[in-house]
Amino acid sequence: MKQELKNHQQWVFASLKGCRFKGRLTGCDFGHWPDYSERAMHGSIDGCDFSEARLDACRIMGSDPATIRFPKWPCFTILNPIERAQAINSVEWPGGWCPVSVEGRYRDVPSTKAVTFYAPSIAKRWETTEEELRATIERFDWIIY
């Protein structure tokens, strides 16, 4: 089995167009994130396909998520999570999990345009079930699953 790619932020230095991703990626960031570093000012992601990848806590930064194919369930993708934080946080998520934080030390980056999670790892970490997560996810038409 190939190794999982974890916490790899260097994708934000690349201009990715029409790429196809496979495998397991956790905590990786893609796209345009000038606040990360000066070199990340030129990063972008456009027309890429993650449909055969397993993403967990992976973010699209400062780029249009409408051009990207995201993986399906048991992965799920929250589109424009920062601007929708109030709606996301207005419901009780299973296990007390909160997918988006806009305040405090561990708040999400404002330029986050999409974030993809892997339901089995969320369910395990927060002692809930994939079914309970999916029931909450289904309430929002801007979460892809």
Accessible surface in RSA format (square Angstrom, percent):
REM  Atomic radii and reference values for relative SASA: ProtOr
REM  Chains: A
REM  Algorithm: Lee & Richards
REM  Probe-radius: 1.40
REM  Slices: 20
REM RES _ NUM      All-atoms   Total-Side   Main-Chain    Non-polar    All polar
REM                ABS   REL    ABS   REL    ABS   REL    ABS   REL    ABS   REL
RES MET A   1   216.35 112.0 125.26  82.9  91.09 216.9 118.97 101.1  97.38 129.0
RES LYS A   2   186.04  90.8 172.47 105.8  13.56  32.3 122.52 110.3  63.52  67.7
RES GLN A   3   172.83  96.6 139.79 102.2  33.04  78.7  51.72 110.1 121.11  91.9
RES GLU A   4    32.84  18.9  22.47  17.0  10.37  24.7   6.38  12.3  26.46  21.6
RES LEU A   5    65.89  36.7  63.62  45.5   2.27   5.7  65.29  45.9   0.60   1.6
RES LYS A   6   128.46  62.7 108.57  66.6  19.88  47.3  51.99  46.8  76.47  81.5
RES ASN A   7   104.60  72.1  88.49  85.5  16.11  38.8  23.16  55.7  81.45  78.7
RES HIS A   8    56.26  30.7  54.70  38.0   1.56   4.0  30.98  31.9  25.28  29.4
RES GLN A   9    40.21  22.5  39.83  29.1   0.37   0.9   8.27  17.6  31.94  24.2
RES GLN A  10    90.46  50.6  84.63  61.9   5.83  13.9  36.06  76.8  54.39  41.3
RES TRP A  11    60.73  24.4  59.75  28.9   0.98   2.3  60.73  32.4   0.00   0.0
RES VAL A  12     0.00   0.0   0.00   0.0   0.00   0.0   0.00   0.0   0.00   0.0
RES PHE A  13    48.75  24.4  27.55  17.1  21.20  55.2  27.66  16.8  21.09  60.4
RES ALA A  14    34.19  31.4  26.74  41.3   7.45  16.9  34.19  48.2   0.00   0.0
RES SER A  15    83.98  71.0  53.78  71.8  30.21  69.6  35.01  74.6  48.97  68.6
RES LEU A  16    18.56  10.3  17.11  12.2   1.45   3.7  17.84  12.5   0.72   1.9
RES LYS A  17   157.28  76.7 133.50  81.9  23.78  56.6 102.70  92.4  54.58  58.1
RES GLY A  18    56.99  70.3   0.00   N/A  56.99  70.3  25.09  68.9  31.90  71.4
RES CYS A  19    43.49  32.9  36.22  40.4   7.27  17.1  13.62  34.5  29.87  32.2
RES ARG A  20   146.41  61.5 115.32  58.8  31.09  74.0  37.46  51.2 108.95  66.0
RES PHE A  21    20.30  10.2  17.57  10.9   2.73   7.1  20.25  12.3   0.05   0.1
RES LYS A  22   125.57  61.3 100.86  61.9  24.71  58.8  59.12  53.2  66.45  70.8
RES GLY A  23    41.11  50.7   0.00   N/A  41.11  50.7  36.57 100.4   4.54  10.2
RES ARG A  24    72.04  30.2  65.37  33.3   6.67  15.9  22.73  31.1  49.31  29.9
RES LEU A  25     7.78   4.3   7.78   5.6   0.00   0.0   7.78   5.5   0.00   0.0
RES THR A  26    29.60  21.1  29.60  30.0   0.00   0.0  28.19  37.9   1.41   2.1
RES GLY A  27    12.99  16.0   0.00   N/A  12.99  16.0  10.81  29.7   2.18   4.9
RES CYS A  28     0.00   0.0   0.00   0.0   0.00   0.0   0.00   0.0   0.00   0.0
RES ASP A  29     1.76   1.2   1.76   1.8   0.00   0.0   0.00   0.0   1.76   1.8
RES PHE A  30     0.92   0.5   0.92   0.6   0.00   0.0   0.92   0.6   0.00   0.0
RES GLY A  31     0.00   0.0   0.00   N/A   0.00   0.0   0.00   0.0   0.00   0.0
RES HIS A  32    59.18  32.3  59.00  41.0   0.18   0.5  37.09  38.2  22.09  25.7
RES TRP A  33    22.87   9.2  22.87  11.1   0.00   0.0  20.93  11.2   1.94   3.1
RES PRO A  34    49.93  36.4  38.51  35.1  11.41  41.5  38.57  31.8  11.35  70.6
RES ASP A  35   126.48  88.6  92.26  91.8  34.22  80.9  28.90  68.0  97.57  97.3
RES TYR A  36    85.69  40.0  59.98  34.1  25.70  66.9  39.23  29.5  46.46  57.3
RES SER A  37    40.59  34.3  29.55  39.4  11.04  25.4  39.90  85.0   0.69   1.0
RES GLU A  38   143.51  82.4 131.14  99.2  12.37  29.4  45.64  88.3  97.87  79.9
RES ARG A  39   158.60  66.6 150.32  76.6   8.28  19.7  71.04  97.1  87.56  53.1
RES ALA A  40     0.00   0.0   0.00   0.0   0.00   0.0   0.00   0.0   0.00   0.0
RES MET A  41    92.46  47.9  86.93  57.5   5.53  13.2  53.83  45.8  38.62  51.2
RES HIS A  42   135.03  73.8 121.43  84.4  13.59  34.8  83.28  85.8  51.75  60.2
RES GLY A  43     2.10   2.6   0.00   N/A   2.10   2.6   0.00   0.0   2.10   4.7
RES SER A  44    43.24  36.5  43.24  57.7   0.00   0.0  30.58  65.1  12.66  17.7
RES ILE A  45     4.48   2.5   0.00   0.0   4.48  10.8   0.00   0.0   4.48  12.2
RES ASP A  46    48.05  33.7  48.05  47.8   0.00   0.0  19.51  45.9  28.54  28.5
RES GLY A  47    39.79  49.1   0.00   N/A  39.79  49.1  23.02  63.2  16.77  37.6
RES CYS A  48     1.11   0.8   0.00   0.0   1.11   2.6   0.04   0.1   1.07   1.2
RES ASP A  49    23.16  16.2  23.14  23.0   0.02   0.1  12.00  28.2  11.16  11.1
RES PHE A  50     0.17   0.1   0.17   0.1   0.00   0.0   0.17   0.1   0.00   0.0
RES SER A  51    37.96  32.1  17.34  23.1  20.63  47.5  12.26  26.1  25.71  36.0
RES GLU A  52    96.39  55.3  68.84  52.1  27.55  65.6  37.62  72.8  58.77  48.0
RES ALA A  53     8.61   7.9   0.00   0.0   8.61  19.6   1.59   2.2   7.02  18.6
RES ARG A  54    62.84  26.4  60.82  31.0   2.02   4.8  24.28  33.2  38.56  23.4
RES LEU A  55     3.52   2.0   3.52   2.5   0.00   0.0   3.52   2.5   0.00   0.0
RES ASP A  56     4.82   3.4   4.82   4.8   0.00   0.0   0.19   0.5   4.62   4.6
RES ALA A  57    41.48  38.1  35.26  54.4   6.23  14.2  35.52  50.0   5.96  15.8
RES CYS A  58     3.65   2.8   1.81   2.0   1.84   4.3   1.81   4.6   1.84   2.0
RES ARG A  59    44.19  18.6  43.94  22.4   0.25   0.6  10.32  14.1  33.87  20.5
RES ILE A  60     5.74   3.3   5.74   4.3   0.00   0.0   5.74   4.1   0.00   0.0
RES MET A  61     0.00   0.0   0.00   0.0   0.00   0.0   0.00   0.0   0.00   0.0
RES GLY A  62    28.99  35.8   0.00   N/A  28.99  35.8   8.67  23.8  20.33  45.5
RES SER A  63    16.07  13.6   6.17   8.2   9.90  22.8  13.57  28.9   2.50   3.5
RES ASP A  64    83.14  58.2  70.71  70.4  12.43  29.4  34.54  81.3  48.60  48.5
RES PRO A  65    15.05  11.0  12.73  11.6   2.32   8.4  12.77  10.5   2.28  14.1
RES ALA A  66    91.78  84.4  50.21  77.5  41.56  94.6  63.12  88.9  28.66  75.9
RES THR A  67    55.59  39.5  35.47  36.0  20.12  48.0  45.40  61.0  10.20  15.4
RES ILE A  68    12.30   7.0   0.00   0.0  12.30  29.6   0.66   0.5  11.63  31.6
RES ARG A  69   149.05  62.6 144.60  73.7   4.46  10.6  59.96  81.9  89.10  54.0
RES PHE A  70     9.82   4.9   1.79   1.1   8.03  20.9   1.79   1.1   8.03  23.0
RES PRO A  71     3.42   2.5   3.42   3.1   0.00   0.0   3.42   2.8   0.00   0.0
RES LYS A  72   130.27  63.6 121.83  74.8   8.43  20.1  86.72  78.1  43.55  46.4
RES TRP A  73    63.04  25.3  41.70  20.2  21.34  50.1  27.33  14.6  35.72  57.9
RES PRO A  74    48.24  35.2  48.24  44.0   0.00   0.0  48.24  39.8   0.00   0.0
RES CYS A  75     3.79   2.9   3.79   4.2   0.00   0.0   0.00   0.0   3.79   4.1
RES PHE A  76     0.00   0.0   0.00   0.0   0.00   0.0   0.00   0.0   0.00   0.0
RES THR A  77     0.00   0.0   0.00   0.0   0.00   0.0   0.00   0.0   0.00   0.0
RES ILE A  78     0.00   0.0   0.00   0.0   0.00   0.0   0.00   0.0   0.00   0.0
RES LEU A  79    37.76  21.0  37.76  27.0   0.00   0.0  37.76  26.5   0.00   0.0
RES ASN A  80    37.27  25.7  35.73  34.5   1.54   3.7   2.03   4.9  35.23  34.1
RES PRO A  81     2.01   1.5   2.01   1.8   0.00   0.0   2.01   1.7   0.00   0.0
RES ILE A  82    40.73  23.2  32.81  24.4   7.92  19.1  32.81  23.6   7.92  21.5
RES GLU A  83   131.88  75.7  92.06  69.6  39.82  94.8  41.79  80.8  90.09  73.6
RES ARG A  84    64.42  27.0  60.93  31.1   3.49   8.3  14.41  19.7  50.01  30.3
RES ALA A  85     5.60   5.1   5.45   8.4   0.14   0.3   5.45   7.7   0.14   0.4
RES GLN A  86   157.93  88.3 147.12 107.5  10.81  25.7  55.54 118.2 102.39  77.7
RES ALA A  87    41.98  38.6  35.01  54.0   6.97  15.9  40.24  56.7   1.74   4.6
RES ILE A  88     0.00   0.0   0.00   0.0   0.00   0.0   0.00   0.0   0.00   0.0
RES ASN A  89    65.04  44.9  37.65  36.4  27.39  66.0  25.61  61.6  39.43  38.1
RES SER A  90    86.38  73.0  44.71  59.7  41.67  96.0  42.38  90.2  44.00  61.6
RES VAL A  91    25.18  16.6  11.67  10.6  13.51  32.5  17.95  15.6   7.24  19.6
RES GLU A  92   159.57  91.6 135.19 102.3  24.37  58.0  54.27 105.0 105.30  86.0
RES TRP A  93     8.08   3.2   3.33   1.6   4.74  11.1   3.41   1.8   4.67   7.6
RES PRO A  94    19.04  13.9   6.50   5.9  12.54  45.6  18.88  15.6   0.16   1.0
RES GLY A  95    46.30  57.1   0.00   N/A  46.30  57.1  19.88  54.6  26.42  59.2
RES GLY A  96    58.49  72.1   0.00   N/A  58.49  72.1  33.31  91.4  25.18  56.4
RES TRP A  97    16.86   6.8  13.64   6.6   3.22   7.6   1.85   1.0  15.01  24.4
RES CYS A  98    66.85  50.6  48.02  53.6  18.82  44.2  30.30  76.8  36.54  39.4
RES PRO A  99     9.95   7.2   0.00   0.0   9.95  36.2   1.03   0.9   8.92  55.4
RES VAL A 100     2.21   1.5   1.33   1.2   0.88   2.1   1.93   1.7   0.27   0.7
RES SER A 101    43.12  36.4  38.57  51.5   4.55  10.5  28.71  61.1  14.41  20.2
RES VAL A 102    65.92  43.4  47.04  42.6  18.89  45.5  48.56  42.2  17.36  47.1
RES GLU A 103   139.66  80.2 128.81  97.4  10.85  25.8  46.67  90.3  92.99  75.9
RES GLY A 104    46.50  57.3   0.00   N/A  46.50  57.3  38.41 105.4   8.09  18.1
RES ARG A 105   206.41  86.7 166.33  84.8  40.08  95.4  64.85  88.6 141.56  85.8
RES TYR A 106   174.45  81.4 153.55  87.4  20.90  54.4 131.78  99.0  42.68  52.6
RES ARG A 107   139.98  58.8 122.81  62.6  17.18  40.9  21.88  29.9 118.10  71.6
RES ASP A 108    38.86  27.2  33.75  33.6   5.11  12.1   4.99  11.7  33.88  33.8
RES VAL A 109    28.59  18.8  26.42  23.9   2.18   5.2  28.59  24.8   0.00   0.0
RES PRO A 110   101.48  74.0  89.38  81.5  12.10  44.0  89.50  73.9  11.98  74.5
RES SER A 111    28.88  24.4  23.44  31.3   5.44  12.5  28.23  60.1   0.66   0.9
RES THR A 112     4.63   3.3   1.86   1.9   2.77   6.6   1.86   2.5   2.77   4.2
RES LYS A 113    69.98  34.1  69.98  42.9   0.00   0.0  26.10  23.5  43.88  46.7
RES ALA A 114     0.06   0.1   0.02   0.0   0.04   0.1   0.05   0.1   0.01   0.0
RES VAL A 115    12.06   7.9  11.88  10.8   0.18   0.4  12.06  10.5   0.00   0.0
RES THR A 116     1.67   1.2   1.67   1.7   0.00   0.0   0.07   0.1   1.61   2.4
RES PHE A 117    18.12   9.1  18.12  11.2   0.00   0.0  18.12  11.0   0.00   0.0
RES TYR A 118    42.90  20.0  42.90  24.4   0.00   0.0  11.63   8.7  31.27  38.6
RES ALA A 119     0.00   0.0   0.00   0.0   0.00   0.0   0.00   0.0   0.00   0.0
RES PRO A 120    36.46  26.6  29.64  27.0   6.82  24.8  31.26  25.8   5.20  32.3
RES SER A 121    28.51  24.1  21.85  29.2   6.66  15.3  27.07  57.7   1.43   2.0
RES ILE A 122     1.12   0.6   1.12   0.8   0.00   0.0   1.12   0.8   0.00   0.0
RES ALA A 123     8.47   7.8   7.67  11.8   0.80   1.8   7.80  11.0   0.67   1.8
RES LYS A 124   174.81  85.3 154.27  94.7  20.54  48.9 107.60  96.9  67.21  71.6
RES ARG A 125   145.28  61.0 114.39  58.3  30.90  73.6  62.61  85.6  82.67  50.1
RES TRP A 126    96.90  38.9  89.37  43.3   7.53  17.7  90.93  48.5   5.97   9.7
RES GLU A 127   162.07  93.1 127.80  96.7  34.28  81.6  51.37  99.4 110.71  90.4
RES THR A 128    21.16  15.0   1.76   1.8  19.40  46.2   5.97   8.0  15.19  23.0
RES THR A 129    62.33  44.3  58.90  59.7   3.43   8.2  60.39  81.1   1.94   2.9
RES GLU A 130    59.08  33.9  57.09  43.2   1.99   4.7   9.57  18.5  49.51  40.4
RES GLU A 131   131.30  75.4 121.61  92.0   9.70  23.1  71.43 138.2  59.87  48.9
RES GLU A 132    90.59  52.0  85.33  64.6   5.26  12.5  33.60  65.0  56.99  46.5
RES LEU A 133     0.00   0.0   0.00   0.0   0.00   0.0   0.00   0.0   0.00   0.0
RES ARG A 134    80.99  34.0  80.99  41.3   0.00   0.0  21.34  29.2  59.65  36.2
RES ALA A 135    60.12  55.3  49.69  76.7  10.43  23.7  52.51  73.9   7.61  20.2
RES THR A 136    11.56   8.2  10.55  10.7   1.01   2.4   0.93   1.3  10.63  16.1
RES ILE A 137     0.00   0.0   0.00   0.0   0.00   0.0   0.00   0.0   0.00   0.0
RES GLU A 138    91.88  52.7  65.62  49.6  26.26  62.5  17.27  33.4  74.60  60.9
RES ARG A 139   155.66  65.4 117.14  59.7  38.52  91.7  44.56  60.9 111.10  67.3
RES PHE A 140    22.18  11.1  17.67  10.9   4.51  11.7  19.70  11.9   2.48   7.1
RES ASP A 141   142.42  99.8 100.07  99.6  42.36 100.2  52.00 122.4  90.42  90.2
RES TRP A 142    39.11  15.7  36.58  17.7   2.53   5.9  18.96  10.1  20.15  32.7
RES ILE A 143     6.89   3.9   0.00   0.0   6.89  16.6   0.18   0.1   6.71  18.2
RES ILE A 144    49.90  28.4  45.30  33.7   4.60  11.1  49.90  35.9   0.00   0.0
RES TYR A 145    75.57  35.3  52.52  29.9  23.05  60.0  24.55  18.4  51.03  62.9
END  Absolute sums over single chains surface
CHAIN  1 A     8153.7       6457.4       1696.3       4086.3       4067.4
END  Absolute sums over all chains
TOTAL          8153.7       6457.4       1696.3       4086.3       4067.4
